[in-house]
Amino acid sequence: MILNSLSLINYKNFDSRSFELDAKINCFVGDNGVGKTNVLDAVYHLSFGKSYFNPVTSQNINHNADFFVIDGHYRKNDREEKVIVSAKRGQKKLIKRNGKAYERLSEHIGFLPLVIISPADRDLIIEGSSTRRKFIDGVISQSDNAYLNDLMSYTKILSQRNALLKYFAANRTYDPDTLGIYNEQMTALGTRIFKKRSAFLEAFKPIFQERYTAISGGRETVQLKYKSQLRDTPLDQLFTEALQKDRMMQYTTVGTHKDDLSLKIEGHHVKKFGSQGQQKSFLIALKLAQFDFIKKQSGTTPLLLLDDIFDKLDEKRVAQIINLVNDANFGQLLLTDTHSERTEAIVKEIHQSYKIFNL
């Protein structure tokens, strides 16, 4: 899959800008604040219908405008595909494929597979469990629409169950039948989610370990572990055991929305004991493994976006990443950097066609 051209109108700091892209490597260079990352975010927007960095749609509209339009022309499976994402202040965002609007955003997820590696990914290490769940869910959802629908249904029912628990407390009442209906629905959905997450991690871990070994030169060992309350106890039983606590706390304290991913290097948590270089290598390996997994599951080579990834890495790790990206396994690449000379030196080593855009 190739993104041939990209057009931006009133998107973030851009009034109007178009790019004719190279089929292999595209470099966006310039000082901080000129909009390099915004170009990558626009491409992400075309794949997922939302920004990677700011989910509030109105805040992605240029300050001087009332709307934005992102227009992408792709080549996929020998077919031309045109995708447009547009938003107007006070109105619902619109996503069109070949002139036809989607009724549900979930129908579009996975059509344009994409992996982004960004400094913002550090949240996977330093933030709470919800960030790591989103990572797992994002990988699975790009190739499994049924999983995405289960996830959306689970989130909706969880919200309803929490509202019911608050209602019980506020009105000093209790209705076990209504709560039981929510428990039953969440048990069915949560069990399917747990099973798919478990299967995904078992397939994903060896891919990740192979990628990390290649980046680090085999100097360190890494571990991923899926942590879930459902590993030892069925969800319906968890609901029964947590009933009094849920009523007291007025929210649902058990379920797959509490799952987490343990990230370790040499047996120690990356967050506490990993150096900046090790943390960055860990994240890059996670994302490259995500690329491998999605490519295998979808049968389509995802776009790979690299946002300022060469910062804080020693020359040896940069060289390892260059060698990985030079593999025929990869398709189209878009990257940003603040140093145009460094960028050109790097892409020349990859021995692929490229374009450099100075912003």
N, C-alpha and C positions, 0 to 999 in steps of 0.2 A: 504494500500500500504506500502510495506517495502523495504528499501534499504538493501540488504543482504551484499554486498561488494563494496568497493571503491578502485580504483587503480589510482595513480597519477604518471605521468612521466613528469619531467621538468616543473611542474606547480609551478609558483612563487618560493618559497624558497626550494621546494622539488625536489631532483634528481629522486628518485624512492621510492614510499611508498605505501603499501597496508593495508587495514583495513577490517577485518571480523567483521561485526557489529551485535550488539544485536537487537532483534526485538522491544525492548521497549526503553531503555535509553542508550545513548552513551555519555561519558564525555571525553573531550579532555583538559588535564590540563598541565600546564607548565608556565615558565616565559614568560614575554612579548617578542615578536620577534621570538618565536620558530615555529610559523606557525599554531597556533590553529584556528584562524579566517580563514586562507587560506583553511583549510579542509572544513569548512562550506561553504566557497565561491565556492569551487569545486563542492559541492553538489548542490548549487544554480545554478551554470553554467550548470549542467546536466538538470535542469528543464527549464531554460530560455535561454540557449545558449549564455549567457553573464555573466560577473562578476557583483556582487551586488555593489562592491566597486570601481572598475576601469573598465569602459567600453572600454578602449583602449586595444584591443586584444593583440597586440605585447608586451605590458607592463606586461602581465600575464605569459609570457614565461620566464623561468629561464634564468638569465643573461648569463650562460655558454652554452646555447643551442639555437637551431634554431626552435624548435617546442615544443608543449606540447600535452599530451594526458590525458584525464580524462575518466575513464571507470567505469560505474556503472551497477551493476546487481540487478534488482528489482524483487519483487513478487507483481503482481497487478491482482486482480480478478482471482486468481488461475492460472495465467499465468506467465511464466518467461519472463522478458523483459530486453534486454541489450541496453544501451544507451552509445554512445561514442561521446565526443566532442574533436575535434583536431584542432590545428592551427599551421601553418608554417609561418615564417616571409615572408612577401611579397605576401602571398597567401590568398585566401578566407577561412574563418573558415568552418569546415565541421561538421555536426551533423548527426549521424547515429542511427537508431533504428533497432535492430535485423539485422544489416548488410546492411540496405538500407538507403541511404542518402536522407534527405529531400530536396525538391526543394526550399521550402520557409520555413524560420524559424517560421513564424506564424502558420504553420500546427502543430508544436510541442508544442506551448504554451498551457498549461492546461492539457497536457497528464500526467505530473508528478506534481500534485499540491503541492505547498510548501509555507510556511510562515516563514520568518526570522525576528527575533527581535534582533536589534543590536544598539550599541551606535551611529552609523551613522544615525539612525532614527531620532535623534534630529533635523536633517535638516528639517523634517516635520514641526517643530515648528518655528525654527529660520530663515529658508531660505524663498525665494519668493514663489509665487503661483504655479510655474511650478512643484515644488517638491510635493505639495499637489495634483495637478492634476494627476501626475504620480502615486500617491498612489491610487486614485480613479480608474484610468484607469487600473492599474495592477490588482486590485481586480476583476473588471468586466471582463477583458480580459481572466482570467483563466477559466471562465465558459461560455464565449460568444465570439466565434470566429468571428461572423458577426460584433460585436462591434469593435473588434480589426482591422478588415479590413476597416471598416468605418473610424476609427481613423487614420490609415495609409494613406488612400486616402485623408482625410481632410488635413493632414500635408503636403502631396505632393502638393496639389492644393494651399494651403496657401503659400508655398514657391514660386510657380509659379506666384501667384498674387502679392506677394511682389516684385519679379523680374520685373514684368510688371510695377509696380508703379515706381520703380527706373528707368526703361527704359523711361517712360514718362518724368520724370524730367530731365534725362540726355540729351534727344533729343528734349525737349520742344514740345512734341506732346501729343495727347490724343486719345484713341480709345475706345469709350464707348461700342462697340459691344463685343470686346474681353474681356473687364473687366466684362461685363454683363454675359458672359458664365461662368467665374470663380465664380461670385456672385451666380449664379443659382446652380452650382454644390455644392458650400460650404454651401448654404442655406439648401439644401436637406440633406447633410451629417451632418451639424452642428445641425440641428433640431432633427435628430435621436439621435445624441450623447447627446444632452441636455436632451431629454426625458428619455434615459436610465440612465444617471447620476442622474436625479431627482428621478426616481423609485428606483434606488440602494440606495440612501441616506435615503429615507423613510423607506426602509426595514432594513438598516444598523444601523440607530440611536438607536432604542431600544435595539439591540444586544450589541452595544457599551456601552450604559448606564448601562446595566445589568452587563457587565464585569467590568466596572469601580467601580460600587458599591461593587462588590465582593472583588476587590483588596484594595479599600480604607476603607472597613468596613462601607460604607454608610456615611462617614464623610463629603463628599463634593458632590455638584451637578455639572454636566458637560453638555456642549451643543456643538453640531455640526450643522453648517448651511451652506448649499450650496449656494454660491453667483455666479450669472450668469446674464449677460446683457440680456439674452433671457427670463428671468423670466417675464419681463414687456413689452418687444418689440420683434416682430418677426425679425429674422436675415436679411431678405431681406430689411426690413425697416431700420434696423441699418446700413446696407451698404449704403443706400441712404442718410441717415442723416450724415454719417461720410465721404462722398465722398471727400469733400474739405480738411478735416483734413488728410485723408489717402494720398491724392496727395501731400500735403505739407510735411508730415512726411516720405513719401516714404515707408510705410509699413502698414499692415492691423491692425487698432486699435480696431476693434470690432470682436466678435465671441467667440466660445467656448474655444478657446486657451487663453482666458482672464479669464476663470472661476477660482474660488478659494473656499477654504473650511475654514470657520471661526471656530477656536478652542477656547472654553471658559471654565473657571472653576469659579463657583460662579458668573457668569455673567461678568467676566473679562477675557481678552485675556491671555491665558496660557503663551505666550512668555514673556509678561511683568510682570505678577503677580504670576505665578506659581513657587513654590520652585523646587529645583532639583528633590526631591522625587516625588512631584506632577507631574512634567513634565514627569518623567520616568514612573510613574503609568499611566498617560494619554496615552503615546505611547504604553505601553504594552497592555492596554485595547483596543486600536485601532487595534493592530495586532492580539490579541486573537479574537476580533470580526471578523476580516478578515478571520481568521481560520474557525470560525463558519459558516460564510457566504459561503465561498468556499466549505466547506464540504457539506452544504445543497444543493447548486446549482449543484455541480459536482457528488455527490453521492460517492465520494472517500475521505477518511480521508487524509488530507495533511500531509507531513512531517513538523515537527516544529523544527526550528533551533533557539537556544537561545545563542547569543554571549555576554558573559560577562554581563548578565542582573542583577546579584545579587549585583553588585557594586552600591553604592550610594542609596541603599534601606535599610530602618530600618528593624529590625528582624520581626516586625509584618507584613509588606508588603511582605517580603520574604515568610513568613509562608502562607499568603493568596495565593500567586502564586503557592506554593507547593501544597496546597489543590486543586487548580484549575487543575493543571497538573495531579494530581492523579486521576482525573475523568476518567471514562471509555471512555469519549468522545474523548480523545486524543489517537493517535497511536504511531508512532515512534518519539523519541525525540533525538536531538543531541545538546549538550551544551558545552560551553567553560568556563573555570575559571582559575584564576591564583593560587588559593589556593586549593590544592588537599584535605586537611583535611576538609575544608568547603564543597567542592563538595561531598565527600563521606558521610558526615553527612546529607546533603540535600537529596541525592538520596536514602539513607536508609529510610528516612521518607516517601518516595513515595511508598514503598512496591511493587516495580516492579523489574523485572530482569534488570541488568545493566552491562556495561563494562566501565572500566576507562582506557584511553590511555594516558600514560605519554609521552609527546613530548620533 
